[in-house]
Amino acid sequence: MNWLKIAAVVVGGIIVFFVANTVIHLILGLLTALVFVALVGGGIYAAAKVAGARKRRALRQASGYSERRQAPYRPGRARVAPAESPRQ
């Protein structure tokens, strides 16, 4: 009876090992696929963003559009023009 218990524990350990191995393999496979899809999607997004910026720049240059530069943002200062005082 003692050897039967030992054999049952060994067989149970082998089964648990194979089940855990399968679960870990599935999780790693899904994680790898997710990372791959994220990298491909990010590359497509970046390429579309660059192409769109290039197209906008070409349109601006072709139409003679002159871009007015805006003053850099400084924290604590308002971006609006100062109001004129009423004249009397």
C-alpha positions in Angstrom: 0.0 0.0 0.0 2.9 2.3 0.7 4.3 1.9 -2.8 0.9 2.6 -4.3 0.8 6.0 -2.5 4.3 6.9 -3.7 3.4 5.9 -7.3 0.2 8.0 -7.1 2.1 11.0 -5.9 4.7 10.6 -8.6 2.0 10.2 -11.3 0.1 13.2 -9.9 3.3 15.3 -9.9 3.9 14.4 -13.6 0.4 15.3 -14.5 0.6 18.6 -12.6 3.9 19.4 -14.3 2.5 18.8 -17.8 -0.7 20.9 -17.0 1.4 23.8 -15.6 3.8 23.6 -18.5 0.9 23.8 -21.0 -0.7 26.8 -19.1 2.6 28.7 -19.0 3.3 27.9 -22.6 -0.2 29.3 -23.6 0.3 32.5 -21.5 3.7 33.1 -23.0 2.4 32.5 -26.5 -0.5 35.0 -26.0 1.9 37.6 -24.4 4.3 37.2 -27.4 1.5 37.6 -29.9 0.2 40.7 -28.0 3.7 42.3 -28.0 4.1 41.6 -31.7 0.7 43.1 -32.6 1.5 46.2 -30.5 4.9 46.6 -32.2 3.4 46.3 -35.7 0.5 48.6 -34.8 2.8 51.2 -33.3 5.0 51.1 -36.4 2.0 51.6 -38.7 0.8 54.5 -36.5 4.2 56.1 -36.6 4.5 55.7 -40.4 1.0 57.2 -41.0 1.8 60.1 -38.7 5.1 60.8 -40.5 3.4 60.5 -43.9 0.6 62.8 -42.9 3.0 65.4 -41.5 5.0 65.2 -44.8 1.9 65.7 -46.8 0.7 68.7 -44.7 4.2 70.3 -45.0 4.1 69.8 -48.8 0.7 71.4 -49.0 1.7 74.3 -46.9 4.8 75.0 -49.0 2.9 74.6 -52.3 0.2 77.1 -51.2 2.6 79.7 -49.9 1.2 79.4 -46.4 3.4 81.2 -43.9 3.2 79.9 -40.4 3.3 82.4 -37.6 5.4 81.3 -34.7 3.9 81.3 -31.3 5.8 82.3 -28.2 7.0 79.4 -26.1 4.8 78.5 -23.1 6.1 79.7 -19.8 4.3 78.4 -16.7 2.7 81.1 -14.6 2.2 83.6 -17.5 -1.0 84.1 -19.4 -1.0 83.6 -23.2 -3.6 86.3 -23.9 -2.7 89.8 -25.0 -3.0 92.4 -22.2 -6.2 94.3 -22.1 -6.1 98.0 -23.0 -7.2 100.4 -20.4 -10.3 102.5 -21.2 -9.5 106.0 -22.5 -11.2 109.0 -21.0 
